[in-house]
Amino acid sequence: MRDSVATRRRVGLIFAAVWAVYLVDPLRRAWSLDDPLERAYSLGVIVAFGVCFVGAYWYLLRGSGGRDVWIDPHPRTVVVPLALLCALMAAAAPTLHSEVLGLAIFVGTFIAFALPVPRALVALAVLILATTVVPQLLAGQPPAYATMSSIAMSAFAVGGIREVIRRNQQLSLARKQLTELAIAEERLRVGRDVHDILGHSLTVITVKTELAQRLLDVDPERARTELADVERLAREALSGVRSTVGGLREISLEGELANARTALSAAEIEASLPDSDELPVRHSVVFGWVLREAVTNVVRHSGARHCTVRVTGATIEISDDGVGSGGEPHFGSGLSGLRERVRATGGTLTVSNRPEGGLRVLASFPAGLTKELE
């Protein structure tokens, strides 16, 4: 989860304030100057340096332009504070002389905290050369190795802290994204299940209601039977939706074959279905979903007179002698969701027009595949 601006500012202020304690030595050196004017000037510059150092972290961690301050900070939030710190360090040099090199340690820690590792290494190399090597060589003196090592070690420590913060922030963000993906996947699953349950049930209810209306005057007793079935199917659909939302929905090939027989009979479509004792145990759940969606489409769209279901250990095929798709088969929301179900369990779903007319839906799995849809 992305940290808030207020939290980042608070972290920056606390972190910088801890380091600002080490300005005591430069302040003591400035206070020991004999000239009152030089003393006041040096104290003022060092205090301004400390304020700028603390403000640099606050300015950096407030963020800018929607950039991630731990990965790609805005150049302005680094360059402006860094220029001010270098300018104040140079301003203190005329009175503090070599003691001003201690301020370079603070500049180095800000560089290590503000910049990604590759750019920080380059900037630190320039800082070390500009403060502990070049001026000394020009004055005929050896490089200030003690200050050089202090800058390097301080920058290494601060850079390590920055990396820990950055990685923790990225880990938190990754967790949030995984949570959102899981929620989205669960929503898709529930939506797919509700669509499949209601699509099938409402189709059968519609067909039976139409049949009952035609039978009211011809065969009232059968009409009442059909209406009783409509009530039962409506209750089953409601129960199915509730159990799906609760994550408890169970489906099987055997149960869906019974539902298919009822639906096709109500639509006056002759059905050729396998016997229940011939059904494979493997892939029973996903085969049940395939059968439910395919039969729903047969009843709703095909205009068929006959529907055949064939099941083997690795395939299920539903074919009809209806009008077909009238062209290239189109994957609507139901078939698209079904294809995702089959694909999630390692199989493939194909929908094609039959040469003799009608449509064929085929779900197939590689031989030996045991993964099952729960």
C-alpha positions in Angstrom: 0.0 0.0 0.0 1.4 3.4 -0.9 2.4 5.4 2.1 0.7 8.7 2.6 2.4 12.1 2.0 2.0 12.9 5.7 3.7 9.7 6.7 6.6 10.2 4.3 7.2 13.7 5.5 7.2 12.6 9.1 9.7 9.8 8.3 11.9 12.4 6.5 11.9 14.9 9.3 12.7 12.3 11.9 15.5 10.8 9.8 17.1 14.1 9.0 16.7 15.4 12.6 18.7 12.4 13.8 21.5 13.1 11.5 21.4 16.8 12.3 22.7 16.0 15.8 26.1 15.6 14.2 26.2 19.2 13.4 27.4 19.8 17.0 31.0 19.5 16.0 30.9 22.2 13.3 28.9 24.4 15.6 31.5 24.0 18.3 34.3 24.8 15.8 32.4 28.0 14.7 31.8 29.0 18.3 35.6 28.8 19.0 36.5 31.3 16.3 38.1 34.4 17.8 36.7 37.0 15.4 33.1 37.8 16.5 32.0 38.6 12.9 33.4 35.3 11.6 31.9 33.5 14.6 28.4 34.9 13.9 28.7 34.3 10.2 29.9 30.7 10.6 27.2 29.9 13.2 24.5 31.4 10.9 25.7 29.4 7.9 25.8 26.1 9.8 22.3 26.7 11.3 21.1 27.4 7.8 22.8 24.2 6.5 21.0 22.2 9.2 17.6 23.7 8.4 18.2 23.1 4.7 19.3 19.5 5.4 16.1 18.7 7.4 14.0 20.6 4.8 15.7 18.6 2.0 14.2 15.4 3.3 10.8 17.0 3.8 10.9 18.4 0.2 12.0 15.0 -1.3 9.5 12.8 0.5 6.4 15.0 -0.1 6.5 13.6 -3.7 6.0 15.4 -7.0 4.1 14.7 -10.2 2.7 11.4 -9.1 6.2 9.8 -9.1 7.3 7.1 -6.6 9.8 8.9 -4.4 11.5 5.5 -3.6 12.0 4.5 -7.2 12.0 7.6 -9.5 12.0 10.9 -7.5 11.3 14.1 -9.4 14.7 15.7 -10.4 13.6 19.0 -8.8 13.2 17.4 -5.4 16.8 16.3 -5.5 18.7 18.9 -7.5 17.3 22.0 -5.6 18.1 20.8 -2.1 21.5 19.4 -3.2 22.5 22.7 -4.8 21.5 24.6 -1.6 23.5 22.2 0.6 26.6 22.5 -1.6 26.3 26.3 -1.7 26.0 26.6 2.1 29.0 24.2 2.5 31.0 26.4 0.2 29.9 29.5 2.1 31.3 28.1 5.3 34.7 27.2 3.8 36.3 30.7 4.2 35.9 30.6 8.0 35.9 26.9 8.9 38.6 25.8 6.4 39.2 22.1 6.5 36.5 21.6 9.2 33.9 22.3 6.5 34.6 18.8 5.1 32.5 17.4 7.9 29.4 18.9 6.1 30.2 16.8 3.1 29.1 13.8 5.1 25.6 15.2 5.3 25.5 15.9 1.6 26.6 12.3 0.9 23.8 10.9 3.1 21.2 13.0 1.3 22.5 11.8 -2.1 22.4 8.1 -0.9 18.8 8.6 0.4 17.5 10.6 -2.5 18.8 8.8 -5.6 18.6 5.2 -6.9 21.8 3.2 -6.4 23.4 3.7 -9.9 23.0 7.5 -9.9 23.9 7.8 -6.2 27.2 6.0 -6.8 28.1 8.5 -9.5 27.1 11.5 -7.5 29.0 10.3 -4.4 32.1 9.7 -6.5 31.9 13.3 -7.7 31.3 14.6 -4.1 34.3 12.7 -2.7 36.6 13.9 -5.5 35.4 17.5 -5.2 35.8 17.6 -1.4 38.5 15.2 -0.2 40.8 14.7 -3.2 41.0 17.6 -5.7 41.4 20.5 -3.2 44.0 18.7 -1.2 46.0 17.8 -4.3 45.9 21.3 -5.6 47.2 22.5 -2.2 50.0 19.8 -2.3 48.5 17.7 0.4 47.4 14.1 0.5 43.6 13.3 0.1 41.5 13.5 3.3 41.2 9.7 3.7 39.4 9.9 7.0 36.7 12.2 5.6 36.5 10.1 2.5 35.8 6.9 4.4 33.3 8.7 6.6 31.3 9.9 3.6 31.4 6.4 2.0 30.3 4.6 5.2 27.6 7.1 6.0 26.2 6.9 2.5 26.4 3.1 2.6 24.4 3.0 5.8 21.7 5.5 4.6 21.5 3.9 1.2 20.9 0.5 2.9 18.0 2.1 4.9 16.6 3.5 1.7 16.6 0.2 0.0 14.9 -1.5 3.0 12.2 1.2 2.9 11.8 0.9 -0.9 11.6 -2.9 -0.8 9.0 -2.9 2.0 7.0 -0.3 0.1 7.1 -2.5 -3.1 6.2 -5.6 -1.1 3.2 -3.8 0.4 2.1 -2.6 -3.0 2.5 -6.1 -4.5 0.4 -7.5 -1.7 -2.3 -5.0 -2.4 -2.2 -5.8 -6.1 -2.5 -9.6 -5.3 -5.4 -8.9 -3.1 -7.2 -6.9 -5.7 -6.5 -9.6 -8.3 -7.9 -12.2 -6.0 -11.0 -10.1 -5.4 -11.5 -9.5 -9.1 -11.1 -13.2 -9.9 -13.6 -14.1 -7.2 -16.1 -11.5 -8.7 -15.6 -13.0 -12.1 -16.2 -16.5 -10.7 -19.4 -15.5 -8.9 -20.6 -13.6 -12.0 -19.9 -16.6 -14.2 -21.6 -19.0 -11.9 -24.7 -16.8 -11.5 -24.9 -16.3 -15.3 -24.7 -20.1 -15.9 -27.2 -21.0 -13.2 -29.8 -18.3 -14.1 -29.3 -18.7 -17.8 -30.1 -22.3 -17.8 -32.9 -22.2 -15.1 -34.6 -19.2 -16.7 -34.5 -20.7 -20.1 -36.2 -23.9 -18.8 -38.7 -21.8 -16.8 -39.6 -19.8 -20.0 -40.1 -22.9 -22.1 -42.2 -24.6 -19.4 -44.3 -21.5 -18.9 -45.0 -21.2 -22.6 -45.9 -24.9 -22.7 -48.2 -24.5 -19.7 -50.0 -21.6 -21.4 -50.6 -23.7 -24.5 -51.9 -26.6 -22.3 -54.3 -24.6 -20.1 -57.3 -25.2 -22.3 -56.2 -28.5 -23.8 -54.8 -30.4 -20.9 -55.2 -28.5 -17.6 -53.8 -31.3 -15.5 -50.5 -31.3 -17.4 -50.5 -27.6 -17.4 -50.6 -27.6 -13.6 -47.7 -30.1 -13.6 -45.7 -27.9 -15.8 -46.4 -24.9 -13.5 -45.4 -26.9 -10.5 -42.1 -27.6 -12.3 -41.7 -23.9 -13.0 -42.1 -23.2 -9.3 -39.6 -25.9 -8.4 -37.1 -24.6 -10.9 -37.5 -21.1 -9.7 -36.8 -22.2 -6.1 -33.7 -24.2 -7.3 -32.4 -21.2 -9.2 -32.8 -19.0 -6.1 -31.0 -21.6 -4.0 -28.3 -22.0 -6.6 -27.6 -18.2 -6.7 -27.5 -18.1 -2.9 -25.1 -21.0 -2.6 -22.9 -19.6 -5.4 -22.6 -16.3 -3.7 -21.7 -18.1 -0.5 -19.1 -20.2 -2.4 -20.9 -23.4 -1.8 -22.2 -24.2 -5.2 -21.7 -27.8 -6.3 -22.3 -29.1 -9.7 -21.8 -32.5 -11.3 -22.2 -34.1 -14.7 -24.8 -36.6 -13.4 -27.0 -33.8 -11.9 -26.7 -31.7 -15.1 -27.7 -34.7 -17.3 -30.9 -34.9 -15.3 -31.5 -31.2 -15.7 -30.7 -31.4 -19.4 -33.2 -34.2 -19.9 -35.9 -32.0 -18.2 -35.0 -28.9 -20.2 -34.9 -30.7 -23.6 -38.1 -32.5 -22.9 -39.9 -29.3 -22.0 -38.6 -27.7 -25.3 -39.8 -30.8 -27.2 -36.3 -31.6 -28.3 -35.5 -35.3 -28.6 -32.4 -36.1 -26.4 -29.8 -38.8 -26.7 -28.0 -38.8 -23.4 -25.5 -41.2 -21.9 -26.5 -43.5 -19.0 -25.5 -42.4 -15.5 -23.5 -45.6 -14.9 -21.3 -44.8 -17.9 -20.2 -41.4 -16.7 -16.5 -40.7 -15.9 -15.6 -39.5 -12.4 -12.8 -37.3 -13.7 -13.8 -33.8 -14.9 -17.3 -34.3 -13.6 -17.6 -30.7 -12.4 -16.3 -28.9 -15.5 -18.2 -31.4 -17.8 -21.4 -30.4 -15.8 -20.8 -26.7 -16.5 -20.2 -27.4 -20.2 -23.4 -29.5 -20.5 -25.4 -26.8 -18.6 -24.3 -24.0 -20.9 -24.5 -26.0 -24.1 -28.0 -27.3 -23.4 -29.2 -23.8 -22.4 -28.0 -22.5 -25.9 -29.7 -25.5 -27.6 -33.0 -24.8 -26.0 -32.8 -21.0 -26.4 -31.3 -20.5 -29.8 -31.0 -23.6 -31.9 -34.5 -24.5 -33.1 -33.3 -28.1 -33.0 -35.4 -31.3 -33.0 -32.6 -33.5 -31.7 -29.7 -33.1 -29.3 -26.9 -35.6 -28.6 -24.5 -35.7 -25.7 -21.4 -37.9 -25.9 -19.1 -38.3 -22.9 -15.7 -40.1 -22.7 -13.0 -40.0 -20.0 -11.4 -36.9 -21.5 -14.2 -35.2 -23.7 -17.8 -34.1 -23.7 -19.5 -33.3 -26.9 -23.0 -31.7 -27.3 -24.4 -31.5 -30.8 -27.7 -30.5 -32.3 -29.5 -30.5 -35.7 -30.6 -26.9 -35.4 -29.8 -23.8 -37.5 -26.2 -23.5 -36.3 -24.5 -20.1 -36.0 -25.1 -18.9 -39.5 -21.4 -18.3 -39.9 -18.4 -18.3 -37.7 -19.5 -19.4 -34.2 -19.6 -16.4 -31.8 -18.5 -16.6 -28.2 -21.1 -14.7 -26.2 -20.7 -14.0 -22.5 -21.9 -17.5 -21.5 -19.6 -19.4 -23.9 -16.7 -17.0 -23.1 -17.1 -17.7 -19.4 -17.3 -21.5 -20.2 -14.1 -21.3 -22.2 -12.3 -19.7 -19.3 -13.6 -22.5 -17.0 -12.3 -25.2 -19.3 -9.0 -23.4 -19.9 -8.5 -23.0 -16.1 -8.6 -26.7 -15.7 -6.2 -27.5 -18.5 -8.7 -28.2 -21.3 -9.8 -26.6 -24.5 -13.3 -25.7 -25.7 -14.3 -25.6 -29.4 -17.6 -24.5 -30.9 -18.2 -25.3 -34.6 -20.9 -25.7 -37.2 -21.7 -29.3 -38.1 -21.6 -30.1 -41.9 -25.1 -31.7 -41.6 -26.4 -28.7 -39.8 -26.5 -27.5 -36.3 -23.8 -26.8 -33.8 -21.2 -28.8 -31.9 -19.7 -27.9 -28.6 -16.6 -29.9 -27.6 -14.6 -29.8 -24.4 -11.5 -31.9 -24.4 -8.6 -32.6 -22.0 -5.2 -34.2 -22.5 -5.1 -37.8 -21.6 -4.1 -38.3 -18.0 -5.0 -34.8 -16.9 -6.3 -35.0 -13.3 -6.8 -31.4 -12.4 -10.4 -30.8 -11.5 -12.5 -27.6 -11.2 -13.5 -27.1 -7.6 
